């Protein structure tokens, strides 16, 4: 029964897989691989990329699943740029020995190709509640942990018998596309990658962070760039209230709107100016929660920030 379900899922994914492959300009992968002097007699670099794309699209958990699926759908896959099934050992060896910079170059070349073919797609204005920021770029910054095999990737040792890496990413909220990403060890704190992720922000841009990014030195660098940020407050933060908005002037879902100054020994030196602190009721995953936000913008309404 499981085999039948997996096969049906694979069949439904094949048309989508063919469309994804068509977005890659013909001959592009070969030209990049040729520049890197990669010799591929048994498994071409293009077929390696296609195999990994197919595995990602279908949610395969192992190389065996990818190779078995390619063998089952040999005839259909051959119509997609002459794709042939790969052997597990051959695919494993290619993943282990070939330079990953080729995949990076392929991503940016395809990105540029799509941007040239449909500029409107890459320049969408924010929708919904964010529609008021049509003239500004809004970015969301966060990280996720990637589970890895300790036997294959020893540098990413996370626990006694496990390995993991952490992917830090800055995404465009309007297009929902990645703008910048970096991979570190899983033990690295999110705030330590903050300066690298936000290096490309310009004046007027808006960055949104979770509370793991309470690095006031990095936030002060955004203030120096005239960029705006909204970050969740970390617990036990030391501060004093400089100014407080009257409760009668606040919206129903906003409990407080204050202007504060940091009083911690280190934080007051890292961020010497005042911040705005807003405590509000917001909806998270369908549930209402009370959250506290910090921002360097003193002009927006409290509900807008929340």
C-alpha positions in Angstrom: 0.0 0.0 0.0 2.9 2.4 0.8 4.5 1.6 -2.5 1.4 2.4 -4.4 0.9 5.7 -2.5 4.5 6.7 -3.1 4.2 5.9 -6.8 1.0 8.0 -7.2 2.7 10.9 -5.4 5.6 10.7 -7.8 3.3 10.7 -10.8 1.6 13.8 -9.7 5.0 15.5 -9.1 6.4 14.7 -12.6 4.5 17.5 -14.5 5.6 20.0 -11.9 9.2 18.7 -12.1 9.2 19.1 -15.9 8.1 22.7 -15.5 10.9 23.4 -12.9 13.5 21.9 -15.2 12.3 24.1 -18.1 13.1 27.2 -16.0 16.8 26.3 -16.2 18.2 27.5 -19.6 19.3 24.6 -21.8 23.0 24.0 -21.7 23.6 26.3 -18.7 24.6 23.6 -16.2 27.0 22.1 -18.7 28.7 25.5 -19.4 29.2 26.1 -15.7 30.5 22.7 -15.1 32.9 23.0 -18.1 34.3 26.2 -16.6 35.1 24.3 -13.4 36.8 21.5 -15.4 34.5 18.8 -14.1 34.7 15.5 -15.9 31.4 13.6 -15.9 31.4 10.5 -18.0 28.9 8.3 -16.2 26.6 10.9 -14.6 26.6 14.4 -16.1 26.4 17.4 -13.8 23.0 18.3 -15.3 21.5 14.9 -14.4 23.0 15.2 -10.9 21.2 18.5 -10.4 17.9 17.1 -11.9 18.1 14.1 -9.6 18.5 16.3 -6.5 15.7 18.5 -7.7 13.4 15.5 -8.1 14.3 14.2 -4.7 13.6 17.6 -3.1 10.3 18.0 -4.9 9.0 14.5 -4.0 10.3 14.5 -0.4 12.7 11.6 -0.8 14.6 10.7 2.4 17.5 8.9 0.8 19.5 8.4 -2.4 17.9 4.9 -2.8 14.5 6.5 -3.0 15.6 8.9 -5.7 17.3 6.2 -7.8 14.4 3.8 -7.4 11.9 6.5 -8.5 14.0 7.4 -11.5 14.1 3.7 -12.5 10.3 3.3 -12.1 9.6 6.4 -14.2 12.5 5.9 -16.7 10.4 6.5 -19.8 8.7 9.6 -18.6 11.9 11.1 -17.2 13.8 10.5 -20.5 11.4 12.9 -22.1 12.7 15.6 -19.7 16.0 16.5 -21.4 17.0 12.9 -21.9 17.3 12.2 -18.1 18.5 8.7 -17.3 18.3 6.9 -13.9 21.3 7.3 -11.7 23.0 4.6 -9.7 23.1 5.2 -6.0 26.9 4.9 -5.7 27.5 7.1 -8.7 25.1 9.8 -7.3 26.6 9.6 -3.8 30.2 9.9 -5.2 29.1 13.0 -7.3 27.5 14.7 -4.3 30.7 14.0 -2.2 33.4 15.0 -4.7 32.0 17.8 -6.9 32.5 21.4 -6.1 29.4 22.9 -4.5 30.2 26.4 -5.9 28.8 25.2 -9.2 25.3 24.9 -7.6 25.7 28.4 -6.2 26.6 29.8 -9.6 23.7 27.9 -11.1 21.3 29.4 -8.6 22.3 33.0 -9.3 22.3 32.4 -13.1 18.8 31.0 -13.0 17.7 33.7 -10.7 19.0 36.3 -13.2 17.4 34.5 -16.1 14.0 34.5 -14.3 14.4 38.1 -13.3 15.0 39.1 -16.9 12.1 37.2 -18.2 9.5 38.5 -15.7 10.6 41.6 -13.9 7.1 42.2 -12.4 7.4 38.9 -10.4 10.6 40.0 -8.7 9.2 43.5 -7.9 5.9 42.7 -6.4 4.6 45.2 -3.8 3.6 44.0 -0.4 0.0 42.9 -0.1 -2.6 42.9 2.7 -1.6 44.8 5.8 1.8 45.5 4.4 0.4 47.3 1.3 1.1 50.6 2.9 4.8 50.0 2.4 4.8 49.9 -1.4 7.9 52.2 -1.6 9.9 50.2 0.9 11.6 46.8 0.9 10.6 44.5 3.8 12.9 41.6 4.8 12.3 38.8 7.3 15.4 37.3 8.9 15.4 33.9 10.6 17.3 30.6 10.8 16.5 26.9 10.7 18.5 23.8 11.8 19.4 21.2 9.1 19.9 17.6 10.3 22.9 15.9 8.7 24.7 12.6 8.8 27.6 12.6 11.3 29.4 9.9 9.4 29.6 12.1 6.2 29.9 15.6 7.7 32.0 15.5 10.8 32.6 19.2 10.9 28.9 19.7 11.8 29.0 17.6 15.0 26.1 18.9 17.1 25.6 16.3 19.8 27.1 13.0 20.8 25.8 11.0 17.9 24.2 13.7 15.7 25.3 16.4 13.2 23.5 19.5 12.1 24.1 22.8 10.4 22.2 26.1 10.7 20.9 28.0 7.7 20.6 31.7 8.3 18.4 33.5 5.7 17.1 37.0 4.7 13.9 36.8 2.6 12.0 39.4 0.7 8.5 39.5 2.2 6.9 40.8 -1.0 8.3 38.1 -3.4 8.9 35.5 -0.7 12.3 34.8 -2.3 15.6 34.4 -0.5 17.9 37.4 -0.8 20.9 36.3 1.2 21.8 33.1 3.1 24.7 31.6 5.0 25.4 28.2 6.6 27.2 27.8 9.9 27.5 25.2 12.6 24.3 24.5 14.6 25.9 25.8 17.8 26.3 29.3 16.4 23.9 31.8 17.9 21.5 33.5 15.5 22.6 37.0 16.5 26.2 36.3 15.5 25.1 36.0 11.8 23.0 39.1 12.0 25.6 41.6 10.8 26.4 39.4 7.7 22.7 38.9 6.9 21.9 42.7 7.1 25.0 44.0 5.4 23.1 44.7 2.2 20.3 46.7 3.8 19.9 50.3 2.7 18.3 53.5 4.1 14.5 53.1 4.3 14.5 49.2 4.3 12.6 47.4 7.0 14.0 44.3 8.7 11.9 42.0 10.9 13.5 39.7 13.5 12.6 37.2 16.2 13.9 37.7 19.7 16.9 35.6 19.0 18.3 38.6 17.2 18.6 41.0 20.1 22.1 42.1 19.2 22.0 45.8 20.0 25.3 46.4 18.4 24.0 45.0 15.1 20.7 46.9 15.6 22.7 50.1 16.1 24.4 49.6 12.8 21.0 49.4 11.1 20.1 52.7 12.8 23.3 54.2 11.4 22.2 53.1 7.9 18.8 54.8 8.4 17.2 51.4 8.1 14.2 50.4 10.2 13.8 47.2 12.3 11.2 45.5 14.3 12.4 42.8 16.8 10.7 40.9 19.6 11.9 41.8 23.0 14.1 39.3 25.0 13.1 38.5 28.5 14.8 40.2 31.5 15.9 43.2 29.4 17.0 46.2 31.5 15.6 49.5 30.5 13.9 52.7 31.8 10.8 54.4 30.4 11.4 57.9 29.0 8.0 58.6 27.6 4.7 56.7 27.6 1.7 57.0 25.3 -1.7 57.6 27.1 -3.7 54.4 27.3 -6.8 56.2 26.0 -5.0 57.0 22.7 -4.0 53.3 22.0 -5.9 50.8 19.8 -7.8 48.0 21.5 -5.2 45.4 20.8 -2.2 47.5 22.0 -1.6 47.5 25.8 1.4 50.0 25.9 3.4 52.2 23.7 6.6 53.5 25.4 9.9 55.2 24.5 12.7 53.5 26.5 16.4 53.7 27.1 18.5 50.7 27.7 20.2 50.6 31.1 22.2 47.3 31.0 26.0 47.7 31.4 26.6 46.4 27.8 23.4 47.2 26.0 23.4 51.0 26.9 26.8 51.3 25.2 25.9 49.2 22.2 22.6 51.2 21.6 22.9 54.7 23.1 19.7 56.1 21.7 16.1 55.5 22.7 14.0 52.7 21.4 10.2 52.3 21.1 8.7 49.4 23.1 5.2 48.2 22.1 3.2 45.5 24.0 0.3 44.2 21.9 -2.1 41.3 21.3 -1.4 39.7 17.9 -2.4 36.5 16.1 0.2 33.8 15.7 -0.7 30.6 13.9 -4.4 31.2 14.5 -4.0 31.8 18.2 -4.0 35.2 20.0 -0.8 35.9 22.0 0.6 38.9 23.8 4.0 39.9 22.4 6.4 42.8 23.0 8.2 44.5 20.1 11.2 46.9 19.9 11.7 49.3 17.0 13.7 52.4 16.0 10.8 54.0 14.2 9.0 56.6 16.3 6.4 57.6 13.6 4.5 54.5 12.7 1.3 53.6 14.6 1.6 51.0 17.2 -0.8 48.7 15.4 1.4 48.9 12.2 4.5 47.8 14.1 2.6 44.9 15.8 
